[in-house]
Amino acid sequence: MSTHRIITPFWSRRWLILTATLTVTIGTLFWARGLPKLYESSLTLAANSKDGNTIPPGQLARIRKELWNPAVIYPVVESNLFETQRAAGVNNDALVDKLQSNINLTEHSHGSSSVIHLRYFDAKPERAQAIASVLGQTIEMTEAKNTAAGAVAFRIDQPARPVAGTLDPRLHIIAVFALGSGILFGLVLAGVSELVSSLRQRRQPELNSPTA
């Protein structure tokens, strides 16, 4: 099959592809403009080596594993901070999933010390700061109970504080994905249209042929 035979059916349906692309793109952008702005609050946890040696990497994975432990994370969503959501019928599993999706953890090493930066995002600035504070305190209390040999405990170095400004939905990134999805959707529609047209053309001679 030549390239020309492949391209021709799509080119003949270019207006269908264009219409589908514009519909998906414009519809997605209207939806994205309604997304709430997010506020950020952040805090810093630090751990210092007891013997002055460099703290081994991978502390962030350990902290994340501790925080994601159901015995640790569920009491957070069962606190008064999430009372409104629970009253609205949102179960704890859904609250934990949302909580985890709004947390960003990064690790930085500084010689014999290690720093973990926690960022939390919420639609309300005061909630962002309150939840970030609770998460920091939760990590600190969990770390205080860690008695493993050679373990370094993280403690709050800088308490939760709001970050100036808001995080608007990234419309340019959403627009790129919407454009790609629209083009793909249009190509699929054009392909289905070509397939239906071909099947009709094949059946037409059979319908017009004389019966024995």
C-alpha positions in Angstrom: 0.0 0.0 0.0 1.5 3.3 -1.1 1.8 6.4 1.2 -0.6 8.3 -1.1 -3.4 5.7 -0.5 -2.9 5.9 3.2 -2.9 9.7 3.4 -5.7 10.4 0.9 -8.6 9.1 3.1 -7.4 11.3 6.0 -6.9 14.3 3.8 -10.4 14.0 2.3 -11.7 14.1 5.9 -9.5 16.9 7.1 -12.4 19.0 8.2 -13.6 16.2 10.4 -10.2 15.9 12.0 -9.9 19.7 12.4 -13.4 19.9 13.9 -12.7 17.1 16.4 -9.3 18.7 17.3 -10.8 22.1 18.0 -13.8 20.6 19.9 -11.5 18.6 22.2 -9.0 21.4 22.7 -11.5 24.2 23.3 -13.6 22.0 25.6 -10.5 21.0 27.6 -9.3 24.6 28.0 -12.8 25.7 29.2 -12.7 22.9 31.8 -9.1 23.7 32.8 -10.0 27.4 33.4 -12.5 26.2 36.0 -9.8 24.4 38.0 -9.1 25.9 41.4 -5.9 27.7 42.1 -3.6 26.0 44.7 -1.8 27.5 47.6 1.5 26.0 48.8 3.0 25.6 52.3 6.4 24.1 52.9 8.6 23.0 55.8 12.0 21.6 56.2 13.2 18.5 58.2 16.9 17.9 58.9 18.9 15.1 60.2 22.5 15.3 61.4 25.0 12.4 61.4 26.0 11.4 65.0 29.6 10.6 64.0 30.1 13.3 61.4 30.1 10.9 58.5 28.1 11.5 55.4 24.5 10.3 55.8 23.8 7.5 53.2 21.4 8.3 50.4 17.9 6.9 50.3 16.6 8.6 53.4 13.7 10.1 51.4 12.5 6.6 50.5 12.5 5.6 54.1 10.6 8.7 55.2 8.1 8.2 52.5 7.6 4.6 53.5 7.1 5.6 57.1 4.6 8.4 56.2 2.6 6.1 53.8 2.2 3.5 56.5 -1.5 3.2 57.2 -0.9 3.4 61.0 0.8 6.8 60.4 -1.2 8.4 57.6 -4.7 7.4 58.5 -4.7 9.3 61.8 -3.9 12.4 59.8 -7.0 12.2 57.7 -9.1 11.2 60.7 -8.1 14.5 62.4 -10.3 17.6 62.5 -8.5 19.0 59.5 -10.6 16.6 57.3 -13.8 16.8 59.2 -15.7 18.6 56.5 -14.7 16.1 53.8 -15.7 13.2 56.0 -19.1 14.9 56.8 -19.6 15.2 53.0 -19.3 11.4 52.7 -15.7 11.1 51.5 -14.1 7.9 53.0 -10.7 7.7 54.6 -9.2 5.8 51.6 -10.1 8.6 49.2 -8.8 11.2 51.7 -5.5 9.4 51.9 -5.2 9.2 48.1 -5.8 12.9 47.8 -3.5 13.7 50.7 -0.7 11.7 49.1 -1.2 13.4 45.7 -0.9 16.8 47.3 2.4 16.1 49.0 5.8 16.7 47.4 8.9 15.5 49.1 12.5 16.2 48.0 15.9 15.3 49.6 19.1 17.3 49.7 22.4 16.2 51.2 24.8 18.6 52.9 27.9 16.7 54.0 27.1 15.1 57.4 23.5 16.3 57.3 20.5 15.6 55.2 17.5 17.8 54.5 14.0 16.9 53.4 11.8 19.6 52.0 8.0 18.9 52.3 5.6 20.9 50.2 1.8 20.6 50.5 -0.8 22.1 48.1 -4.4 23.0 48.9 -7.1 25.2 47.6 -7.0 27.2 50.9 -3.8 28.7 52.2 -4.6 28.2 55.9 -5.4 24.5 55.3 -2.2 24.1 53.3 -0.1 25.4 56.2 -2.1 23.5 58.9 -1.8 20.2 57.0 1.9 20.7 56.3 2.5 21.3 60.0 0.7 18.1 60.9 2.6 16.1 58.4 5.9 17.5 59.7 5.0 16.7 63.3 3.9 13.2 62.2 7.2 12.5 60.5 9.1 13.9 63.5 7.2 11.7 66.0 7.6 8.7 63.8 11.3 9.3 63.5 11.6 9.7 67.3 10.4 6.1 67.6 12.9 4.8 65.1 15.5 2.8 67.2 17.1 1.0 64.3 20.9 0.7 64.5 22.7 3.7 62.8 19.4 5.4 62.0 19.4 9.2 61.8 16.2 10.9 63.0 14.7 13.8 61.1 13.4 16.7 63.1 11.6 19.9 62.0 14.2 22.5 61.1 11.9 25.1 59.6 8.2 25.0 60.5 5.5 25.2 57.9 5.1 28.5 56.3 3.0 29.7 53.3 4.6 30.3 50.0 3.7 33.6 48.3 1.4 33.5 45.4 -0.7 30.7 43.9 -0.2 27.9 41.6 -2.4 28.4 38.6 -3.4 25.4 36.4 -0.7 25.0 33.8 -2.8 25.8 30.8 0.0 25.7 28.3 0.8 22.0 29.3 -2.9 21.1 29.3 -3.4 22.8 25.9 -0.6 20.7 24.4 -2.1 17.5 25.7 -5.6 18.5 24.6 -4.3 19.4 21.1 -2.6 16.0 20.8 -5.7 14.2 22.1 -7.9 16.1 19.7 -5.7 15.2 16.7 -5.7 11.6 17.7 -9.4 11.6 18.2 -9.9 13.2 14.8 -7.7 10.6 13.1 -9.6 7.8 14.8 -12.9 9.3 13.6 -11.5 9.6 10.1 -10.3 6.0 10.1 -13.7 4.7 11.3 -15.4 6.8 8.7 -13.2 5.4 6.0 -13.8 1.9 7.2 -17.6 2.3 7.2 -17.4 3.9 3.7 -15.3 0.9 2.4 -17.8 -1.6 3.9 -20.7 0.1 2.2 -19.0 0.2 -1.1 -18.3 -3.6 -0.9 -21.9 -4.4 0.0 -23.3 -2.2 -2.7 -22.4 -4.5 -5.7 -23.8 -7.5 -3.7 -27.1 -5.7 -3.3 -27.3 -4.7 -6.9 -26.3 -8.1 -8.3 -29.1 -10.2 -9.9 -30.3 -13.2 -7.9 -30.3 -16.6 -9.4 
